[in-house]
């Protein structure tokens, strides 16, 4: 890509619209990756209930050894970027090519969206088959489908407090146009006054760009207990006049991953459109 040098241009840079991370609220940080790249998590089952027998040697039932399963969480994503800014480029573009500002732009426009997209994909790919509903979303059924996913999580004993919904803007719009939501839900009065949907039946709703979602996914309702997503290495460097360059060399490296815990998969509910709709 060519560098456009300034003749008499404005020092105001026409930046792309950006956003901080959308998915930090969806994860937990319960595990420590300091000094390691793999964390082992034990899943310990329960046993069936018995009828107590008031005689004999096994009155509580026949004991069985309580076993466990181990889930290994090993970081796989090791990503990087680099670019240079020649001192002439800096001087002749009214200093708009300042290295620190360009680094921040790289993080906001590239690093964070990649991590957000990866986390949403991990949630969907690890959701239980029975927790994925497929339907064509319209302004007549958007709220019904939201309640349907909520019901799946209710039946799985997922805590009500702490659930979060992430959705496409198109689903968000259809929800606001659904009469059964705008007139009957616990947000009805606020919607009528402000036209805003910040929470649905006690569940915060985060509107995320469609490009972040896996194909056909309309919305996800999850609980942070389900997924951990460490960023083990988040290293950014600006080198001034390194050998061979009169200017700045910018480098960045990010090691991250996203893991859904085996016993917490039921805390993820997904609504998808039929194939080919999105």
ROGU-820661 format. One line per 3 residues: their letters; for each residue x, y, z of C-alpha. Coordinates in pm, 1 decimal. Example, Ala and Ser with C-alpha at 12.3 -4.5 7.8 and 13.67 -1.06 7.14 Angstrom:
% ROGU-820661
AS> 1230.0:-450.0:780.0  1367.0:-106.0:714.0 .
END
This chain:
% ROGU-820661
XXX> 0.0:0.0:0.0  137.6:343.3:-93.7  219.6:609.9:165.8 .
XXX> 41.8:940.8:102.9  277.1:1221.1:200.6  124.6:1543.7:324.7 .
XXX> 125.5:1859.2:117.5  -123.9:2059.2:316.3  -346.0:1795.5:467.0 .
XXX> -533.0:1812.6:794.8  -354.4:1658.7:1096.8  -681.9:1482.5:1181.5 .
XXX> -653.8:1118.3:1074.5  -959.7:948.7:923.9  -959.1:642.8:1149.8 .
XXX> -1175.6:334.6:1110.8  -1448.6:297.7:1373.3  -1328.0:63.8:1646.1 .
XXX> -1439.7:-88.2:1974.0  -1273.1:-240.4:2276.6  -1322.7:-612.9:2341.9 .
XXX> -1683.9:-735.2:2330.1  -1617.7:-1069.4:2498.5  -1430.7:-1000.0:2821.4 .
XXX> -1757.6:-1025.1:3014.6  -1816.0:-1376.7:2877.3  -1512.1:-1541.5:3033.0 .
XXX> -1371.6:-1628.0:3373.4  -1014.1:-1594.4:3494.6  -1019.9:-1876.9:3747.7 .
XXX> -701.2:-2046.5:3626.7  -337.9:-1945.0:3648.3  -113.0:-1991.2:3341.8 .
XXX> 190.7:-1821.2:3496.4  498.7:-2025.7:3407.2  306.1:-2293.7:3214.4 .
XXX> 124.8:-2338.3:2884.1  -100.1:-2622.7:3003.9  -341.5:-2631.6:3295.8 .
XXX> -513.8:-2955.2:3398.1  -870.6:-2937.3:3526.1  -1032.8:-3227.3:3709.4 .
XXX> -1396.4:-3318.2:3648.4  -1535.8:-3529.4:3930.3  -1873.7:-3704.0:3881.1 .
XXX> -2143.2:-3793.7:4132.9  -2309.6:-4130.8:4199.9  -2667.6:-4250.3:4175.8 .
XXX> -2899.7:-4236.9:4477.1  -3010.0:-4565.5:4644.1  -3291.7:-4682.2:4866.9 .
XXX> -3152.7:-4731.2:5216.1  -3183.6:-5091.3:5340.9  -3210.2:-5123.1:5721.2 .
XXX> -3029.1:-5460.5:5729.1  -2721.8:-5631.5:5590.7  -2367.3:-5509.1:5533.2 .
XXX> -2434.5:-5265.5:5247.3  -2723.3:-5066.4:5388.7  -2634.0:-4758.1:5184.0 .
XXX> -2589.8:-4958.5:4865.1  -2284.8:-5111.4:4699.7  -2000.2:-4859.3:4711.3 .
XXX> -1815.9:-4779.3:4389.1  -1486.2:-4595.9:4357.8  -1535.6:-4230.3:4269.4 .
XXX> -1336.7:-4162.9:3952.3  -1237.5:-3842.2:3777.6  -1158.0:-3708.7:3432.6 .
XXX> -880.2:-3466.0:3344.0  -919.7:-3191.6:3084.3  -591.1:-3046.9:2960.2 .
XXX> -607.2:-2680.7:2858.3  -307.3:-2608.3:2636.0  -259.5:-2268.7:2472.0 .
XXX> -231.0:-2300.9:2095.1  -266.5:-1949.4:1952.6  69.6:-1770.3:1916.2 .
XXX> 17.2:-1463.5:1694.8  232.1:-1168.2:1593.6  258.8:-859.1:1376.1 .
XXX> 525.5:-610.5:1276.4  556.2:-289.0:1074.5  799.6:-3.7:1024.4 .
XXX> 752.9:371.6:1009.2  1028.9:551.2:824.1  1127.0:886.1:973.5 .
XXX> 1044.0:1055.2:642.4  692.5:910.1:659.8  658.1:1047.3:1011.4 .
XXX> 794.6:1392.9:926.3  603.2:1435.4:599.3  259.1:1325.1:721.6 .
XXX> 224.9:1596.6:987.6  339.1:1341.0:1249.0  17.0:1141.6:1209.2 .
XXX> 229.5:825.6:1168.0  334.9:837.1:1534.4  435.3:483.9:1638.6 .
XXX> 243.5:466.9:1967.1  -83.6:574.3:1804.9  -37.9:329.4:1516.1 .
XXX> 33.9:49.1:1763.3  -286.6:121.1:1951.8  -475.5:118.9:1622.9 .
XXX> -328.0:-223.0:1541.4  -441.9:-361.0:1878.7  -793.5:-218.3:1851.0 .
XXX> -852.9:-302.6:1484.8  -670.7:-635.4:1458.0  -574.8:-800.2:1787.0 .
XXX> -894.6:-756.5:1988.7  -1136.4:-845.9:1704.6  -936.9:-1163.3:1635.3 .
XXX> -959.4:-1269.3:2000.2  -1330.9:-1183.0:2021.5  -1407.2:-1381.7:1706.1 .
XXX> -1207.8:-1679.0:1833.8  -1389.7:-1678.0:2168.7  -1734.8:-1670.2:2007.1 .
XXX> -1635.6:-1956.1:1778.3  -1515.8:-2157.8:2079.3  -1847.8:-2106.7:2258.4 .
XXX> -2050.1:-2223.8:1959.2  -1828.7:-2521.6:1870.5  -1840.6:-2649.3:2229.8 .
XXX> -2213.6:-2601.8:2290.9  -2407.6:-2922.1:2346.4  -2612.2:-3031.2:2045.5 .
XXX> -2932.2:-3016.7:2249.6  -2853.0:-2655.4:2343.1  -2850.3:-2534.5:1983.5 .
XXX> -3182.5:-2421.1:1836.9  -3234.9:-2345.7:1470.3  -3497.9:-2102.2:1346.9 .
XXX> -3558.6:-1822.1:1103.1  -3565.1:-1513.9:1324.8  -3837.2:-1259.0:1257.6 .
XXX> -3980.3:-965.4:1448.4  -4266.0:-1198.5:1548.1  -4055.5:-1470.9:1714.0 .
XXX> -3731.5:-1303.7:1832.4  -3839.7:-1285.4:2196.9  -3982.8:-1638.4:2187.3 .
XXX> -3648.3:-1774.0:2065.9  -3464.9:-1581.5:2337.5  -3692.4:-1737.7:2599.7 .
XXX> -3640.8:-2079.5:2440.3  -3263.7:-2059.0:2489.1  -3319.0:-1934.3:2843.0 .
XXX> -3535.7:-2238.4:2909.7  -3255.2:-2471.6:2796.8  -3019.2:-2312.2:3047.4 .
XXX> -3287.0:-2321.3:3318.9  -3332.8:-2695.1:3267.9  -2955.1:-2741.5:3297.1 .
XXX> -2952.6:-2560.4:3634.8  -2731.8:-2281.3:3498.3  -2736.6:-1989.4:3745.6 .
XXX> -2969.4:-1708.7:3640.5  -2743.6:-1441.0:3785.6  -2449.2:-1373.8:3559.5 .
XXX> -2590.4:-1491.1:3226.2  -2499.1:-1273.8:2925.7  -2633.8:-1259.1:2572.1 .
XXX> -2425.9:-1160.1:2268.8  -2618.5:-1107.5:1946.3  -2601.0:-984.0:1590.8 .
XXX> -2735.7:-632.5:1528.7  -3006.7:-785.1:1307.1  -3137.7:-997.2:1596.3 .
XXX> -3122.8:-696.8:1828.2  -3336.2:-497.3:1584.0  -3593.8:-774.2:1542.8 .
XXX> -3616.7:-808.7:1920.4  -3696.8:-437.7:1952.5  -3971.0:-478.2:1688.6 .
XXX> -4126.3:-786.3:1852.9  -4455.0:-681.3:2011.0  -4450.4:-966.8:2259.3 .
XXX> -4121.5:-832.2:2394.2  -4181.8:-459.4:2379.7  -4527.3:-487.0:2539.8 .
XXX> -4494.0:-777.2:2781.2  -4133.9:-804.8:2895.7  -3986.9:-656.0:3212.9 .
XXX> -3819.5:-390.5:2994.0  -4142.7:-280.0:2826.5  -4169.4:57.5:3001.3 .
XXX> -3805.8:151.9:2938.5  -3829.3:44.9:2575.5  -4140.6:255.4:2526.3 .
XXX> -3966.1:560.1:2674.5  -3607.2:521.9:2549.3  -3621.5:263.7:2270.8 .
XXX> -3324.0:83.8:2426.4  -3261.7:-284.9:2488.1  -2982.4:-320.1:2742.5 .
XXX> -3120.6:-615.2:2933.3  -3373.2:-888.3:2856.6  -3536.3:-1070.5:3147.8 .
XXX> -3239.8:-983.1:3367.6  -2980.6:-1087.4:3104.6  -2749.4:-811.0:2972.9 .
XXX> -2745.6:-797.5:2592.6  -2423.7:-711.0:2406.2  -2464.0:-621.1:2040.0 .
XXX> -2162.3:-748.0:1841.5  -2079.5:-694.7:1471.7  -2208.8:-977.3:1253.5 .
XXX> -1861.0:-1048.6:1116.1  -1750.9:-1172.2:1459.8  -2007.0:-1455.2:1469.7 .
XXX> -1974.5:-1804.6:1322.9  -2190.3:-1862.4:1016.6  -2567.3:-1846.7:1081.3 .
XXX> -2537.7:-1783.3:1456.6  -2797.9:-1525.3:1561.2  -2723.5:-1501.2:1932.3 .
XXX> -2558.4:-1681.1:2222.0  -2660.9:-1686.2:2586.5  -2384.8:-1805.7:2816.5 .
XXX> -2248.3:-1780.2:3167.6  -1884.8:-1684.5:3240.8  -1834.3:-2009.6:3433.9 .
XXX> -1839.2:-2195.9:3101.9  -1529.5:-2053.5:2938.0  -1185.4:-1936.8:3039.1 .
XXX> -975.4:-1747.6:2787.1  -624.4:-1657.7:2900.9  -403.3:-1404.8:2728.0 .
XXX> -74.2:-1541.4:2853.4  153.9:-1313.2:2654.4  59.2:-963.2:2545.3 .
XXX> 390.5:-809.9:2440.2  424.8:-494.8:2228.1  750.9:-316.7:2146.6 .
XXX> 851.7:4.2:1969.8  1218.9:13.7:1862.7  1360.8:354.8:1774.8 .
XXX> 1619.7:360.4:1493.4  1696.4:-15.3:1503.4  1982.9:-133.6:1278.1 .
XXX> 1898.2:-75.1:913.0  1597.4:150.8:976.4  1584.3:526.3:1022.1 .
XXX> 1261.7:545.3:1216.2  1058.4:298.6:1416.8  1010.9:-78.2:1416.1 .
XXX> 690.2:-192.5:1587.1  641.0:-554.2:1691.7  371.9:-737.2:1879.0 .
XXX> 310.5:-1090.8:2000.6  -1.4:-1236.2:2161.7  -46.3:-1585.6:2304.7 .
XXX> -403.3:-1669.9:2387.2  -670.8:-1936.2:2368.5  -1027.3:-2008.9:2476.2 .
XXX> -1141.4:-2321.9:2661.2  -1489.5:-2441.5:2751.8  -1490.5:-2660.8:3061.4 .
XXX> -1630.1:-3009.4:3009.3  -1887.0:-2994.1:3289.5  -1994.9:-2640.9:3199.4 .
XXX> -2092.5:-2691.4:2834.2  -2458.1:-2690.0:2931.0  -2416.1:-2321.7:3027.2 .
XXX> -2400.9:-2226.1:2657.6  -2716.5:-2178.0:2451.0  -2702.7:-2096.0:2079.4 .
XXX> -2967.0:-1984.1:1831.7  -2881.3:-2035.8:1465.7  -3056.6:-1945.4:1142.6 .
XXX> -3107.9:-2223.1:887.2  -2810.6:-2276.0:658.5  -2772.4:-2007.9:393.7 .
XX> -2970.8:-1733.3:565.4  -2676.9:-1535.3:709.7 .
END
